[in-house]
Each structure stands twice: as structure tokens, then as C-alpha cells.
Amino acid sequence: MSVARTTEINALSPESFEAAINEGLERAKQTLRQVREAWIKDQIIMLDEDGSVAGYQVRMVITFVLEESGGGAAI
């Protein structure tokens, strides 16, 4: 049996939503082990003073499996 946990992160890219998603996933995998899935909760277009697109932000929920250690689960 496994136990999972979630964490919410925001990622921003000046290029695209896809680039922001990839950036967020890569960063999550550097810190979290056993990342299993991601749910894109929000997509936000950031605008500059002129109203032009300045960036793409995603808010995502990352699910990762907790590792077993001695007396219980740990991250």
C-alpha cells in the first residue's frame, strides 16, 4: 500500500503555458521524489502596462508518493 501527498506550486514562463508547466514539473522533481501526477488548477495570462502578454502562469497540484522509513512514511 502506498500513501501520497499533494503540494501546490505556481510556475511562470514568458513563452507559453506549456513552458510554464514544464518548468514547474522540472522544479518539483528536483525537490520531491516519486512525483506521480500533476493537475493544472489555473492558467493565468500576465499582462504588462500596455495590455500585451508579458507571461504565462500556471497553478498546479503535484502528487507524490511518500517513502517508507522505519516507523512510518516520510518525504
HELIX and SHEET records of a PDB file:
HELIX    1   1 PHE A   17  THR A   31  1                                  15    
SHEET    1   A 3 ALA A   4  SER A  13  0                                        
SHEET    2   A 3 VAL A  53  VAL A  65 -1                                        
SHEET    3   A 3 VAL A  35  LEU A  47 -1                                        
SHEET    1   B 2 GLU A  67  SER A  69  0                                        
SHEET    2   B 2 GLY A  72  ALA A  74 -1                                        
END                                                                             
